[in-house]
């Protein structure tokens, strides 16, 4: 019975022939090159994507992680506001704090 299931699922001990799958099986030399690393690799360097692309990000200081406690309803409003304006939530908090400190000098 196990043989029947294996046949139905296409599981067999023998490797499939190229005519069974419709695809050619790669030659052993190709497989060996890939496994040993002899295949040519791309030398194109990866491009760096800047973390902060926002034009309103004027600070030259490195960002530091900071956490605080807020009511869940306020967090929800913060995330919604950020999403609607295609911003990160920390950018909304930063802008709000900058406005607050500017008004309360």
Order of alpha helices (4+ residues) and beta strands (2+ residues): alpha-alpha-alpha-alpha-alpha
